[in-house]
Each structure stands twice: as structure tokens, then as C-alpha cells.
Amino acid sequence: MREKFQFLPEASRNTTLWAVVVTGSPLPLLIGYLALVNLWAFALMGFDKRRAKRKGARRIRERTLFLSALLGGGAGACLGMWCFRHKTRHWYFVVGMPLILLAEAALGWWIYSRYA
């Protein structure tokens, strides 16, 4: 008897996305999540940079920027930080964001090497 949530690495051409998520590999769901959270972190950096140019505008908290990076958006936060030249004078951003990205990459490599 087949289990309900069985890992099937390859899906046929006629398989719907829902069937892949429920019965197949969790990789598409993980890739989608990481793409969204990195896009969100990148957009937050750009939005905060635009608000920083306005006098008296409400800003995004620094802990929110770090939280978006810690939730998997390290690459988007680093890219946004350097593309928009935002928060590059703060040592804790210059050091912290690449360290978060490095830790996420190491975790991804560890998971891949252990379960692949």
C-alpha cells in the first residue's frame, strides 16, 4: 500500500503542481519560497532607501531588514544592499548580511549533501 506523502523525485509530464507538492519532491515549493523571500528582502532594501531620501518619512526598522534576511532572503538583502547602496556605512550590515548569506549557503549545502 502506498503512503500518502511519498517522496518521488521525478514527476511525469501530466502531473499537476499540486500533485508534485503533495506526493513528490518538496523542491519546487522550497524554490518558490526562497524566490519570494529574496525578492521581498530586495524590495525592502529599495523601499527603505527611497524613504531614507525623504525627510521625515517613516522608515523600515533595521531588525525587519535582518529578519527578512534570516528567513531565507540573505541573497536578496545583500544584493539590495549593494545595488541601492543602502546601509553600507553600518558595519553590522556590511558584516552581518554576508554572514547570514554564508550561513544559509552552508545550511543548504549540508542539507543537500546529507539528503541527496
C-alpha positions as CSV (number, residue, x, y, z in Angstrom):
1,M,0.0,0.0,0.0
2,R,1.4,3.5,-0.9
3,E,1.9,6.1,1.6
4,K,0.1,9.4,1.2
5,F,3.2,11.6,1.3
6,Q,5.8,9.6,-0.6
7,F,9.0,11.2,-1.9
8,L,9.0,10.8,-5.7
9,P,11.9,12.8,-7.2
10,E,10.7,12.8,-10.8
11,A,7.2,13.8,-11.9
12,S,5.5,12.9,-15.1
13,R,4.5,15.5,-17.7
14,N,0.8,15.2,-16.9
15,T,1.4,15.8,-13.2
16,T,-0.1,18.9,-11.8
17,L,1.8,21.2,-9.4
18,W,-0.5,20.2,-6.5
19,A,0.4,16.5,-7.1
20,V,4.1,17.3,-7.1
21,V,3.8,19.3,-3.9
22,V,1.7,16.7,-2.1
23,T,3.2,13.5,-3.3
24,G,6.5,14.4,-4.9
25,S,9.6,16.4,-4.1
26,P,9.3,19.4,-1.9
27,L,11.9,21.2,-4.0
28,P,9.5,23.3,-6.1
29,L,7.8,24.6,-3.0
30,L,11.2,25.4,-1.4
31,I,12.5,27.2,-4.5
32,G,9.3,29.2,-4.7
33,Y,9.5,30.2,-1.1
34,L,13.2,31.2,-1.4
35,A,12.5,33.2,-4.6
36,L,9.7,35.1,-2.9
37,V,11.5,35.9,0.3
38,N,14.6,37.0,-1.6
39,L,12.5,39.2,-3.8
40,W,10.8,40.6,-0.7
41,A,14.2,41.3,1.0
42,F,15.5,43.1,-2.1
43,A,12.3,45.2,-2.4
44,L,12.5,46.1,1.3
45,M,16.0,47.5,0.8
46,G,15.0,49.5,-2.2
47,F,11.8,50.8,-0.4
48,D,13.8,51.8,2.6
49,K,16.4,53.6,0.5
50,R,13.8,55.6,-1.2
51,R,12.2,56.5,2.1
52,A,15.6,57.5,3.5
53,K,15.9,60.2,0.9
54,R,12.7,61.9,2.1
55,K,12.9,64.0,5.2
56,G,10.6,62.8,8.0
57,A,9.4,59.7,6.1
58,R,8.6,56.5,8.1
59,R,11.4,54.0,7.7
60,I,11.6,50.2,7.9
61,R,13.2,49.0,11.1
62,E,16.7,47.5,10.8
63,R,15.5,44.4,12.6
64,T,12.9,43.9,9.9
65,L,15.6,44.0,7.3
66,F,17.7,41.5,9.2
67,L,14.6,39.3,9.8
68,S,13.9,39.2,6.1
69,A,17.5,38.0,5.6
70,L,17.3,35.4,8.4
71,L,14.1,33.9,7.0
72,G,16.0,32.9,3.8
73,G,16.4,36.2,2.0
74,G,20.1,36.7,2.6
75,A,20.9,36.9,-1.1
76,G,18.2,39.4,-1.9
77,A,19.2,41.5,1.1
78,C,22.8,41.5,0.1
79,L,22.0,42.3,-3.5
80,G,19.6,45.0,-2.5
81,M,22.1,46.5,0.0
82,W,24.8,46.8,-2.7
83,C,22.5,47.7,-5.7
84,F,20.8,50.5,-3.8
85,R,24.0,51.4,-1.8
86,H,21.8,51.2,1.3
87,K,23.1,50.6,4.9
88,T,26.6,50.2,3.6
89,R,28.0,52.5,6.2
90,H,26.8,50.4,9.1
91,W,29.3,47.7,10.0
92,Y,26.7,45.4,11.3
93,F,25.0,45.3,7.9
94,V,28.3,45.1,5.9
95,V,29.4,42.2,8.0
96,G,26.0,40.7,9.1
97,M,24.2,40.3,5.8
98,P,27.1,38.4,4.0
99,L,27.4,36.2,7.2
100,I,23.7,35.4,7.0
101,L,24.1,34.6,3.3
102,L,27.1,32.4,4.1
103,A,25.3,30.6,6.9
104,E,22.3,30.0,4.6
105,A,24.5,28.6,1.8
106,A,26.3,26.3,4.3
107,L,23.0,25.1,5.6
108,G,21.8,24.4,2.1
109,W,25.0,22.6,1.2
110,W,24.7,20.5,4.4
111,I,21.1,19.5,3.7
112,Y,21.9,18.7,0.1
113,S,24.9,16.6,0.9
114,R,23.0,14.8,3.7
115,Y,19.8,14.0,1.9
116,A,20.6,14.0,-1.8
